[in-house]
Amino acid sequence: MKAAVTTRSGDSQVIEIQEVPIPEVKSGWVLIKIKAFGLNRSELFTRRGESPGVDFPRIQGIECVGTIENDPSDTYQKGQQVAAIMGGMGRFFDGGYAEYTLVPLEIVFPFASELPWDTLGALPEMFQTVSGSLNQALEIQKGESLLIRGGTSSIGMLACQLAKSKGLTVISTTRNPDKQQILIDNGADYVIIDDGNIAKKLKEVYPNGVHKVLELIGTRTLKDSLKCIATKGMVCMTGILGNEWTMSSFSPMGDIPSLGRLTVYMGESKNLSKELLQEFINDVEKGNTKLNIDKVFRLDEVAKAHQYMEDNKAKGKIVVRV
């Protein structure tokens, strides 16, 4: 089979297209014929060698959609549509950057859809991340206010739509004033131009702060986001769009306001169910939810797609069609 292999840690050019054996099926695992997969920022860090426990060469890719090729357990039938996500995929065993992948049965989710594979490829990780961040980590409730830091990302755009559907007021941020209308058209009630310090601007709209903050930029803006919450408000750090894992200094007693809460969401496949995934796919099919897909690449363009992601050129989800 053809695969995009990360030969060693380094820049995007360490990803090479190679002919490798199709994985041999084993008990408890499922062979999937891959149709498409989304790129994720965590894969950029893995490629650089910044993900602990990852050995090279490695076929990366923490998600994929496709059809069942072989399932020894007979849980799924050959040709059945499925998604696979997380669980060590693309890090501790070979993942989705290939024509086939062998994955544990527990990270496979069946679905039925007539959506094109390009669209389906954008769904699994994006939905799992947004749903988990909003519902499990932030525990959003109707009538609350939500600040989305990094609103024009694919996660930010989808989070706004799902939050609005649950009756929240949404404030989204962007660094680019030209993208303000995009956020409004996506459902945001307010847009703040983000220069790294927006607490003062936010307090002009919400003097007492907001109930919840979805932090997608990461450590660069985390302290400022904590200044944006109301009493007993919560910040969930889910993204690292700022490309920095750690902070030079952080004082819990000084940077977290009294009674404020800080959490993170690092979702796994167990945070997703086949029912939730199918419900989301149905909403996309009906046009109730609109996906923000920026660009579709071919499998032999994965290195190019990685560089595109690293250069922050994408205005939505990057998908690779196999």
Secondary structure, 3 states (H helix, E strand, C coil): CEEEEECCCCCHHHEEEEECCCCCCCCCEEEEEEEEEECCHHHHHHHHCCCCCCCCCEECCCEEEEEEEECCCCCCCCCCEEEEECCCECCCECCCCECEEEEEHHHEEECCCCCCHHHHCCCHHHHHHHHHHHHHHCCCCCCCEEEEECCCCHHHHHHHHHHHHCCCEEEEEECCHHHHHHHHHCCCCEEEECCCCCHHHHHHHCCCCEEEEEECCCCCCHHHHHCCEEEEEEEEECCCCCCCCCCCCCCHHHHCCCCCEEEECCCCHHHCCHHHHHHHHHHHHHCCCCCCEEEEEEHHHHHHHHHHHHCCCCCCEEEEEC
